Amino acid sequence: MCLNCGCMRAHDDMGKPDINITYEDIKRAAAGNDMTVEDTLSMIARTGEQDRREHPAEYPPTPAAAR
């Protein structure tokens, strides 16, 4: 996919290169910051967790069925 739409095809931008995030995007960002892909994905997750704590109004509640 893209890493964000849910199609599970990490190298396919689904024809929307300005919208969907691919493995290649993460790899390029990792290299530009002297990080590994794994470290970059971890940093994205950690930054998202921190942002949720700091800006909870930006994140709608998770529906009970999705938990």
C-alpha positions, 0 to 999 in steps of 0.5 A: 500500500501505502502504509496508511490506507489499509491495503497492506501493500507497502510499496504501492501508493495506490496512484496517490503519491501526494496522499499515501505513504509508502515504504520508500517514503519512510526509507528516504526519511530514515536515510535523511535523518541517519536512522533505520526504517525501524527506528523511523517507524518507531519514532512516528508511533511515539510522536503520535502517542505524545501528540495525542496526549498533548492535543487530545481534541485533535483525535476523536474517541475510538469507537468501542467496537474498534478497541 
